[in-house]
Amino acid sequence: MWRRGRNSGPLGLLLLALAAPSAAFLGRGTLLEREGDIFGIYCDEFDRGTRVWHHREITREAVRRVIVDHFRTVPPAKGVYNHRDGMTLEEAYAEYFGTESSPKPFLSAVASLVDAAAEADAGFLGSDPRYHFGGERFSESQQILTGRWPRIVKAIQAGDYSAAIYMLGLSLSAIQDFYSYSNWVELGNEEFNPVVGISGLSLSDVADPQEGTCKDCSTDASGVGACPDNLLQDILDTGKLTSGYNDGDAVAGRRVEKPRGIAKCSHGGSRDKSRNTGARGGINKELPTACFSPHHQLHEKAAQQAIQATEYYLTLVRGAVGDDLFVRFLGLYPTPALVLVLDTTDSMDKELAALVHTASRLVQQHASATYPPAEYLFVPFNDPTYGPVTRSQRPDEIYQALTALRAVGGGDEAELSMSALRLALHHAPPHAHVFLFTDASVKDPELFDAVVGLAHAKSIKVTPVLTMPIDYGGISGRMLLPEIEEEENVTLSDAAANDIATAEGEMEGNAVSQRGGFGSISRSKRAARTARPRRQLRSFSKYAELAERTGSQVVESPGDRVEETARIVEGAAKQAVLWKDIGVTSPQRIKVPIDSLISSFEVSVTGRLSSAVLTSPSGSRFDLLARNNNAGQGYAVVAFTPYLARVRVDMTQRPNDVGEWTLQFNPSDESSVVISGRTPMDIMPTFYTPDTFGSHPSLQRVAGQPSRSSDTYLDVVITGVDTSNLRRVDRAYLKDSTGRELLNLDFPIKSPRRNTYLKFPSRNLQAGRFTVVVMGVDGSGRPFRRESGAQWDLVDSLLGFPLGREVWGSPGDNLKIPVVITNTNADNIAQSTYFISAYDALGSTVSLDQKRVTLGRDESVVLTVTMVMASSALPYTTNTLIVTAISNRGDTSHIQAHLSVVPKVCTSLPCRHDATDVPSTQQDPVHWLPHPRNLQATVLADGRQALGRKIRNFPSVDQPSFRHPCLCQRDPRAYRDLRSPLLRSDGDCHCVRRGGQPRSL
């Protein structure tokens, strides 16, 4: 069920699910281990041993080739790289960086690249042939790719790797689709087309719009099945390009029908109704099965050329940004980035001094380390300012920034810690480790969910370090008054949510300004000192929740022990979580398997303890509370304070102690324990939902939290499986933060795989947070256990950006960005209420047309986010938009969009920049391209019945207008004589006539 959002006008009708996606090559997961053909698209006689190339496999293979070339040409920092033919991604990584290094950040980047490519098949992007070289729209597809190129390059150069990964994935999807959608392979081409997606070049010899391209397929009157010889001989003889039309195609919200009276090719397949219009059949090569792809016999050839084209494009990216940035962009660095966020108010002088000493030691360690942290970032915050960001590959610059500071200011008790974290998380690369040092509670709790969303999206763990006088007591709300502590635990009622909405409304009025892309950000004193509810002023428990949800711990330190506590930031390496329990209040006896793949492990216990003993399989006992008498082979104390005991065990010095270690501890109050190990074998659980409605079904990644009422698959990726010689995987299960097992997940096959899709019974689960645990046996017969660090939460809502998560605009623009929220509450209740918020990472002015919506079960509504791009924003800087929805049950869903600032370069005809509306009477909009941030699409007249969804208050609307940042000639006839208009990386817009030279405007 759908309904219009208040004041959203036609924009509120972006029901892009009504347009069936029509991309080429399917994204991922059409054949699963146990369930097989989950979308019903393969012929019954299909040989399951046949190689199927999805976007996933094509992209992974191209990345492997490019990375192997890098490994061969750039010597490793240690040892030599000996390449062997047929090496997998993980094998090549281990050969280059060593078997101890975890490939998880690298494999995560590749997975995100694949997921972005698959996302191009969904929603508006999937239904628009201009994003996939469909419907003979070669010029527009080329223009979109060349326009995106400078944003990709600039995002990498700016260090916004997540945005660059997403945009690059969209481009790779279109480049790969060229080979399965067009007749390039049928024309006899044995190599890829080097023109596709390249600025300054255009695709020539394209069939004329009035020229026939296909004939009827004779093998099946229904148009379904193999159709190998349906291209007209004249097209083959002249070498003209064409591509198929699909009944699900839509441009700017209007269906694009296959031309009548002209023998044009269809995309084809059982889901394309246009296969029976005009020339019957189709030409797609997406799958090696005739029931879906009429030219299925060319699937392998098309895929190989798509791999070559993807490799070529990635090589161009590598050349544009250089080897150093390229490897960091793809997560090819063994040690994660280190991020320090520091409260610099006057009570933090000891903490500042401690971090100065820590930075000094980091400088020394950096010089001798083979692989020091990938980057160092530092973000200070005070009152009412936070920032600027200092970012460098050299720790001495962080040291200089710290020594230049003085602990001054403050005044009231709470500080802008969430604002500083939001800024730091935007600039931090994926898989970084963030340490927050403060002695104040949260002053800006309205940003908490946005911070969690940013951290989750980048797989970043946040460790808050709270320093305070000893007589204050412990963490997790124990500093609060009893009546306030009770208020913290209240489930959100309508009244409480109203208070939150009111508080957010007050916050929206705060004056926020940014001075430069990396400058400090200031909030007016008057707004900063607005009276807040007492619960917010004393909300220390938010730090514990933040740590728990991002896979870390909150660490306490008395003021006189902060120097010791600060040592936890040193020697950080990417580690797998072996065991994690949070909120422990009773004596514990934990048995943790330390397998043969773990080179070292750390035990970190927080809170007051009366005893804590670690015992090895050989019987060695280590008292974690004894600072100086635990000297033992391979045993070292990392940090020791009244609230923290952290030790490290080097297993290379204790080879006989591989096996089951025991940790016994007795907490005096609430404690937490995290045991993590340095190992190449880790797990990457990721949630996917089947996109079954479109013409090209695929598994689509869940952008935020899994929903309770959606069909969901859990993809369990085991990193290092190619090099770890695992014997078997026994089981996977879900557990809550206290260690209680919630649900056993059935592995369809015990033999280790790189990834395994598990049916996730979200409808049968109770709401609540959980982690994923995988257990099995390693190659030496020893048990292993891995646990996901970050927590997930089953939520009652689903958020989405129907026009895609790539948004761009120019300085001074008011961006109108549609957001869809759907009620996915699985309980048998009539309605649910949601409280919506939207923030960006840099403190811009962001507003929503509705902050509270009430939806019936499975009902959706489109809201509009308005974001003002600062007039002082620098071209090609990036930003992140975070939208969150809190249900009246208290769960929170979130989603992010990537924003790019583009220059205003086209100001007058014949080339205009973001200034001209297309008249609603325009009959041939082929030469106009939609701008995702302000496109307004209409819903088709038959939208009431589309996909069987019920639409509440379905209105009729007129054809809307849409824009593109670089347009050449408004006359369609003139446009056909032009090459694609180019938005080059130098910021100029070029309109090029065929055979002519670029003309800068």
Secondary structure, DSSP 8 states (H G I E B T S, - for coil): -EEE-TT-GGGGG--GGGS----SS--S-SEETTTEETTS-S-TT--TTS----HHHHHHHHHHHHHHHHHHHS--SSS-----TT--HHHHHHHHH-TTS--HHHHHHHHHHHHHHHHTTSHHHHH-GGGTT-TT-HHHHHHHHHHHHHHHHHHHHHT-HHHHHHHHHHHHHHHHHHHHHBSTTTTT--S--TTTT-TT----SB--TTS--B---SS-TTS-S--TT-B-HHHHHHT-B-B-B-TT-EETTEE----TTS---B--STT-GGGGSSS-S----SSS-TTT-TTGGGHHHHHHHHHHHHHHHHHHHHHHH-HHHHHHHTT--SS--EEEEEE-SGGGHHHHHHHHHHHHHHHHHHHH-SS--S-EEEEEE-SSEE---EEESSHHHHHHHHHT-------SS-B-HHHHHHHHHHHS-TT-EEEEEESS-BS-GGGHHHHHHHHHHHT-EEEEEEEE-GGG--STTTTS-HHHHHHHT----HHHHHHHHHHHHHHHTS-EEE-STTS-EEE-HHHHT----HHHHT--HHHHHHHHHHT---EEEEGGGHHHHGGGGTT----EEEEEEEEE-S-EEEEEEE-TT-SEEEEEEES-EEEEEEE-TT--EEETT-SSS--BTTEEEEEEETTEEEEEEEGGG-GGG-EEEEEEEEESS-EEEEEEEE-S--EEEEEEEEE-SSSS-EEEE-SSS-BTTS-EEEEEEETTHHHH---EEEEEEEE-TTS-EEEEE--S-SS--SEEEEEE-GGGS-SSEEEEEEEEE-TTS-EEEEE-SS-EE-BSEEEE-TT-SEEEE-TT-EEEEEEEEEE---SS-SEEEEEEEEEESS--EEEES-SEEEEETT-EEEEEEEEE--TT--TT-EEEEEEEEEETTS-EEEEEEEEEE-----EETTEESS-----TT-S-GGG----TTT------GGGGTGGG--BTT-----------SSEE-S-HHHHTTB---EE-TTS-EEE-BTTS--EE-
